[in-house]
Amino acid sequence: MTCKHSGVILTEKDRHFVNEKKYNNCVLCLVNARGPMTQEEIGEYLGLSKMRISQIEKRALEKFNKRMKKNL
């Protein structure tokens, strides 16, 4: 499975940018190729700590749960 950015090299202004030319600088291509990653691996690609990734994940899950409850 490839993402819509396959074959296109993204730049820092693009929403799905990650500094990894092997994957067209696209985080979606990276995830499609590598599969599930640990928080530590994600942090390495994004230049963030494992703790910061954990904080972002927690906040995203809170937002998701809030929207799910609102739609019930």
Backbone as CSV, one residue per row, in Angstrom:
resi,resn,N_x,N_y,N_z,CA_x,CA_y,CA_z,C_x,C_y,C_z
1,MET,0.844,-1.180,0.000,0.000,0.000,0.000,0.886,1.239,0.000
2,THR,0.567,2.176,-0.869,1.337,3.405,-0.926,0.423,4.585,-0.633
3,CYS,1.010,5.664,-0.179,0.201,6.852,0.085,0.173,7.723,-1.168
4,LYS,-0.613,8.767,-1.120,-0.749,9.648,-2.284,0.535,10.415,-2.591
5,HIS,1.500,10.394,-1.687,2.756,11.110,-1.886,3.834,10.232,-2.506
6,SER,3.508,8.998,-2.801,4.493,8.068,-3.362,5.102,8.653,-4.632
7,GLY,6.428,8.717,-4.677,7.126,9.258,-5.836,7.355,10.757,-5.781
8,VAL,6.773,11.427,-4.796,6.928,12.873,-4.642,7.731,13.129,-3.374
9,ILE,8.740,13.962,-3.469,9.532,14.307,-2.294,8.890,15.517,-1.619
10,LEU,8.442,15.356,-0.382,7.798,16.449,0.345,8.829,17.412,0.909
11,THR,8.390,18.620,1.194,9.245,19.625,1.820,8.710,19.928,3.210
12,GLU,9.453,20.690,3.978,9.086,20.979,5.364,7.730,21.675,5.498
13,LYS,7.267,22.339,4.466,5.969,23.029,4.540,4.790,22.072,4.429
14,ASP,5.034,20.838,3.976,3.957,19.863,3.815,3.539,19.266,5.148
15,ARG,2.250,19.005,5.274,1.671,18.507,6.518,2.260,17.165,6.967
16,HIS,2.549,16.281,6.049,3.019,14.934,6.386,4.540,14.789,6.316
17,PHE,5.260,15.903,6.401,6.720,15.887,6.278,7.394,15.213,7.471
18,VAL,8.359,14.368,7.157,9.290,13.825,8.138,10.624,13.741,7.401
19,ASN,11.698,14.110,8.033,12.991,14.177,7.352,13.559,12.777,7.127
20,GLU,13.052,12.112,6.101,13.483,10.750,5.773,13.299,10.540,4.273
21,LYS,14.342,10.888,3.507,14.253,10.834,2.042,13.929,9.435,1.529
22,LYS,14.338,8.410,2.246,14.064,7.028,1.834,12.564,6.804,1.669
23,TYR,11.757,7.538,2.429,10.309,7.412,2.384,9.652,8.659,1.795
24,ASN,10.340,9.325,0.862,9.838,10.531,0.185,9.535,11.673,1.156
25,ASN,10.172,11.661,2.314,9.945,12.651,3.372,8.493,12.660,3.833
26,CYS,7.801,11.556,3.666,6.374,11.475,3.996,6.162,10.506,5.152
27,VAL,5.553,10.987,6.234,5.304,10.144,7.392,4.344,9.007,7.044
28,LEU,3.419,9.240,6.115,2.484,8.191,5.719,3.193,7.065,4.977
29,CYS,4.134,7.421,4.083,4.936,6.400,3.393,5.784,5.637,4.404
30,LEU,6.333,6.338,5.382,7.139,5.719,6.433,6.325,4.689,7.201
31,VAL,5.137,5.050,7.621,4.283,4.143,8.389,3.840,2.970,7.524
32,ASN,3.498,3.223,6.264,3.101,2.139,5.375,4.228,1.131,5.189
33,ALA,5.462,1.618,5.102,6.605,0.735,4.878,7.053,0.020,6.156
34,ARG,7.068,0.727,7.273,7.611,0.173,8.516,6.588,-0.528,9.383
35,GLY,5.341,-0.109,9.298,4.319,-0.676,10.172,4.355,0.001,11.533
36,PRO,3.761,-0.632,12.542,3.701,-0.027,13.876,5.096,0.290,14.433
37,MET,5.176,1.419,15.140,6.442,1.838,15.740,6.222,2.173,17.206
38,THR,7.279,2.093,17.977,7.220,2.473,19.385,7.269,3.992,19.492
39,GLN,6.921,4.489,20.663,6.999,5.932,20.891,8.438,6.421,20.724
40,GLU,9.376,5.619,21.127,10.785,5.989,21.005,11.188,6.113,19.532
41,GLU,10.753,5.171,18.689,11.066,5.230,17.261,10.424,6.451,16.606
42,ILE,9.195,6.738,16.970,8.501,7.912,16.435,9.250,9.180,16.829
43,GLY,9.663,9.251,18.082,10.412,10.402,18.570,11.711,10.620,17.819
44,GLU,12.399,9.530,17.482,13.653,9.646,16.729,13.410,10.286,15.364
45,TYR,12.356,9.866,14.672,12.050,10.426,13.356,11.619,11.880,13.430
46,LEU,10.907,12.242,14.481,10.385,13.603,14.590,11.285,14.536,15.389
47,GLY,12.332,13.989,15.991,13.232,14.820,16.789,12.628,15.217,18.120
48,LEU,11.774,14.351,18.670,11.121,14.612,19.950,11.436,13.480,20.920
49,SER,11.245,13.754,22.205,11.492,12.728,23.211,10.322,11.750,23.281
50,LYS,10.589,10.593,23.847,9.544,9.586,24.040,8.433,10.158,24.918
51,MET,8.800,10.938,25.918,7.820,11.538,26.819,6.911,12.510,26.068
52,ARG,7.484,13.312,25.161,6.674,14.264,24.395,5.707,13.528,23.472
53,ILE,6.159,12.443,22.867,5.285,11.632,22.014,4.144,11.072,22.857
54,SER,4.457,10.642,24.069,3.439,10.119,24.977,2.401,11.194,25.311
55,GLN,2.860,12.420,25.550,1.956,13.530,25.845,1.045,13.831,24.657
56,ILE,1.611,13.818,23.459,0.829,14.082,22.250,-0.208,12.978,22.047
57,GLU,0.209,11.734,22.253,-0.712,10.611,22.109,-1.867,10.713,23.110
58,LYS,-1.548,11.039,24.346,-2.569,11.160,25.379,-3.581,12.243,25.019
59,ARG,-3.092,13.383,24.559,-3.974,14.497,24.183,-4.840,14.120,22.983
60,ALA,-4.257,13.435,22.011,-5.016,13.017,20.832,-6.128,12.044,21.215
61,LEU,-5.831,11.121,22.114,-6.845,10.174,22.566,-7.953,10.875,23.343
62,GLU,-7.600,11.876,24.130,-8.613,12.656,24.856,-9.551,13.363,23.876
63,LYS,-8.983,13.973,22.837,-9.790,14.658,21.833,-10.690,13.664,21.098
64,PHE,-10.134,12.523,20.749,-10.901,11.500,20.050,-12.079,11.029,20.896
65,ASN,-11.810,10.724,22.163,-12.879,10.249,23.057,-13.954,11.315,23.256
66,LYS,-13.548,12.566,23.356,-14.507,13.656,23.532,-15.423,13.765,22.309
67,ARG,-14.849,13.648,21.129,-15.658,13.712,19.900,-16.572,12.508,19.776
68,MET,-16.097,11.344,20.173,-16.917,10.140,20.103,-18.123,10.259,21.034
69,LYS,-17.916,10.768,22.237,-19.009,10.941,23.197,-20.024,11.965,22.701
70,LYS,-19.513,13.002,22.044,-20.374,14.064,21.513,-21.276,13.535,20.396
71,ASN,-20.794,12.579,19.618,-21.542,12.032,18.492,-22.509,10.923,18.888
72,LEU,-22.544,10.539,20.150,-23.457,9.469,20.576,-24.847,9.938,20.771
